[in-house]
Amino acid sequence: MKSALWLGLVSCTMVSMSANASIEVKAKRMLTENTMTENVTKVQQACGNEVLETNIDWAQWDNYDFSEARLDKVKTTGWLGGLINYIYDDMVKLCTTTEHAALYKEEFQKVQKIQFVGQDSVNAKKAGFALDEGGSVLKVALNPNAAYDSSTLKYLKQAWN
């Protein structure tokens, strides 16, 4: 009887831990989404966008095998908000201080939505940028490791070149 009770407790604990991991990931995603929506105003102000919506598609993150890249899913998901904020800082630089800033700002004003997605591979190390729908949607493919790369501004510029 004691072994059956012990086995039941262990089973409940294991189910509870996996449920907590799922809740932890959801909580980190909510924090990332809050960072994404709250901090986009600095881009909107610097680049002169009347409308600048943001969205993140989590589908790729649901499919990643984080262990393949030796990443912790919860921690990495939590770091994405920081990565997005650094990318926003680069967008501000693009429109204000980089060479040809006025020209980039003029083009960036056409962007009405920033769509964040995941890279195809969990091993991708850099964010990617592309314009869709006649330049009104800037697609930002975030690197799964959520590490900021100082060359991100260079890759951002390539969306218009």
Wavefront OBJ file of the C-alpha trace (Angstrom):
o trace
v 0.000 0.000 0.000
v 2.824 2.396 0.876
v 4.522 1.774 -2.474
v 1.286 2.472 -4.353
v 0.811 5.699 -2.408
v 4.445 6.695 -3.003
v 4.118 5.925 -6.737
v 0.960 8.035 -6.886
v 2.695 10.972 -5.209
v 5.670 10.733 -7.562
v 3.315 10.616 -10.570
v 1.397 13.674 -9.374
v 4.635 15.545 -8.730
v 5.958 14.757 -12.208
v 2.706 15.872 -13.852
v 2.728 19.007 -11.728
v 6.313 19.857 -12.719
v 5.582 19.544 -16.429
v 2.457 21.661 -16.025
v 4.538 24.315 -14.230
v 7.043 24.359 -17.078
v 4.225 25.074 -19.488
v 2.911 27.837 -17.236
v 6.442 29.248 -16.891
v 6.843 29.403 -20.667
v 3.437 31.074 -21.021
v 4.400 33.608 -18.354
v 7.682 34.393 -20.143
v 5.792 34.778 -23.407
v 3.427 37.245 -21.763
v 6.396 39.276 -20.486
v 7.945 39.240 -23.962
v 4.660 40.374 -25.521
v 4.350 43.176 -22.954
v 7.882 44.353 -23.735
v 7.122 44.166 -27.445
v 3.963 46.294 -27.234
v 5.084 48.755 -24.545
v 8.444 49.611 -26.085
v 7.426 49.946 -29.728
v 6.447 53.567 -29.051
v 10.107 54.610 -29.076
v 10.384 53.253 -32.627
v 7.111 54.877 -33.633
v 8.247 58.262 -32.311
v 11.777 58.110 -33.747
v 10.728 56.830 -37.158
v 7.521 58.848 -37.502
v 5.083 55.968 -38.004
v 1.462 56.999 -37.542
v 0.498 53.362 -37.010
v 2.899 50.649 -35.904
v 1.344 47.395 -34.775
v 3.318 44.469 -33.427
v 2.669 40.764 -33.267
v 4.653 37.676 -32.377
v 3.903 34.256 -33.816
v 4.993 31.599 -31.318
v 4.499 28.645 -33.695
v 8.204 28.166 -34.389
v 9.057 28.155 -30.677
v 6.483 25.409 -30.122
v 8.364 23.264 -32.648
v 11.942 23.899 -31.506
v 13.919 21.129 -29.863
v 15.716 23.387 -27.408
v 17.874 20.513 -26.152
v 19.374 20.226 -29.661
v 20.901 23.680 -29.207
v 21.502 23.158 -25.473
v 19.067 25.911 -24.578
v 16.661 26.169 -21.670
v 13.193 26.840 -23.093
v 11.969 28.903 -20.135
v 15.071 31.094 -19.810
v 15.426 31.606 -23.547
v 11.769 32.575 -23.905
v 12.282 35.113 -21.131
v 15.281 36.628 -22.897
v 13.320 37.329 -26.094
v 11.871 40.529 -24.650
v 15.392 41.879 -24.198
v 16.311 40.910 -27.745
v 13.221 42.682 -29.100
v 14.102 45.781 -27.085
v 17.650 45.803 -28.523
v 16.195 45.430 -32.020
v 13.901 48.384 -31.317
v 16.981 50.394 -30.281
v 18.563 49.541 -33.639
v 15.395 50.658 -35.422
v 15.634 53.999 -33.604
v 19.296 54.299 -34.677
v 18.301 53.451 -38.244
v 15.899 56.397 -38.331
v 17.965 58.892 -36.348
v 21.749 58.451 -36.297
v 22.885 55.980 -38.938
v 24.290 57.095 -42.267
v 21.366 58.018 -44.568
v 19.017 58.073 -41.551
v 16.572 60.441 -43.268
v 16.205 58.047 -46.210
v 15.722 55.018 -43.944
v 13.215 56.977 -41.859
v 11.237 57.849 -44.978
v 11.060 54.166 -45.917
v 10.454 52.969 -42.356
v 7.416 55.256 -42.114
v 5.718 52.939 -44.623
v 5.926 50.062 -42.129
v 2.601 49.597 -40.374
v 3.306 46.296 -38.660
v 6.310 44.507 -37.193
v 5.726 40.757 -37.324
v 8.049 38.750 -35.074
v 8.540 35.076 -35.912
v 11.095 32.413 -35.099
v 13.941 31.345 -37.353
v 13.560 28.041 -39.197
v 16.306 26.387 -37.148
v 16.773 26.302 -33.392
v 20.496 26.720 -34.111
v 20.144 30.094 -35.906
v 22.383 32.702 -34.289
v 21.242 36.004 -35.846
v 17.941 37.784 -36.389
v 16.719 38.201 -39.962
v 14.687 41.016 -41.506
v 12.476 41.165 -44.594
v 9.770 43.450 -45.939
v 6.459 41.979 -47.052
v 3.299 43.392 -48.608
v 4.824 46.357 -50.403
v 6.892 47.437 -47.426
v 4.039 47.765 -44.928
v 5.056 44.690 -42.897
v 8.540 44.228 -41.488
v 9.086 40.564 -40.713
v 11.653 39.998 -37.974
v 12.845 36.405 -37.604
v 14.236 36.178 -34.087
v 17.119 33.859 -33.320
v 16.016 31.137 -30.881
v 18.949 31.658 -28.496
v 17.714 35.260 -27.961
v 21.272 36.601 -27.981
v 21.751 40.109 -29.328
v 24.339 40.513 -32.069
v 26.014 43.898 -32.539
v 25.657 43.475 -36.316
v 21.845 43.462 -36.081
v 21.612 47.023 -37.424
v 23.495 45.901 -40.534
v 20.988 43.078 -41.095
v 18.079 45.446 -40.480
v 19.354 47.789 -43.210
v 19.434 44.889 -45.660
v 15.634 44.724 -45.588
v 15.656 47.896 -47.716
v 18.714 47.120 -49.852
l 1 2 3 4 5 6 7 8 9 10 11 12 13 14 15 16 17 18 19 20 21 22 23 24 25 26 27 28 29 30 31 32 33 34 35 36 37 38 39 40 41 42 43 44 45 46 47 48 49 50 51 52 53 54 55 56 57 58 59 60 61 62 63 64 65 66 67 68 69 70 71 72 73 74 75 76 77 78 79 80 81 82 83 84 85 86 87 88 89 90 91 92 93 94 95 96 97 98 99 100 101 102 103 104 105 106 107 108 109 110 111 112 113 114 115 116 117 118 119 120 121 122 123 124 125 126 127 128 129 130 131 132 133 134 135 136 137 138 139 140 141 142 143 144 145 146 147 148 149 150 151 152 153 154 155 156 157 158 159 160 161
